[in-house]
Structure formats: structure tokens, C-alpha cells
Amino acid sequence: MPAKSKAQQKAAGAALAAKRGEMKKNELQGASKQMYESMTASQLEELAEIGRKGLPEHDSES
């Protein structure tokens, strides 16, 4: 399931970095914190792997 917006992709990337130990969990906030707690590393990789080019800033369906 690829990211639907740049914001979602960025949040997934931050949560993934925390899962990998590249940043501290307490530095996360908002959506990235929720993603960290509810998703596996492989799910986060899937969301974060897509490039940002062509994605809207925010998903209009939310």
C-alpha cells in the first residue's frame, strides 16, 4: 500500500527511522507516533518507499 500523500510518506519515514533506532521514539509526534505504535517495520517501509514526486501534499479524502 503506497503512500497517498507527501505528508503520509514523511510520517511513515519518520516512524520507520524510529523503529530502526535512527531517531528517538520520543521525537515522534502526531501521525508518525501513531504509525510507530500500530505498524510493523515492513508496513512502514512499504509506505515510505514511494517517491514524493507526483503526490499531493495532503490526501483530500481524509
URURBEL-V410075 format. One record per helix or strand. SS is the DSSP state (hx for helix, st for strand). FROM is the first residue (numbers start at 0). LEN is the number of residues. If there is no record, write none. Layout:
BEGIN
{{SS/FROM/LEN} {SS/FROM/LEN}}
END
This chain:
BEGIN
{{st/4/1} {hx/5/14} {hx/24/3} {hx/30/8} {hx/40/8} {st/55/1}}
END
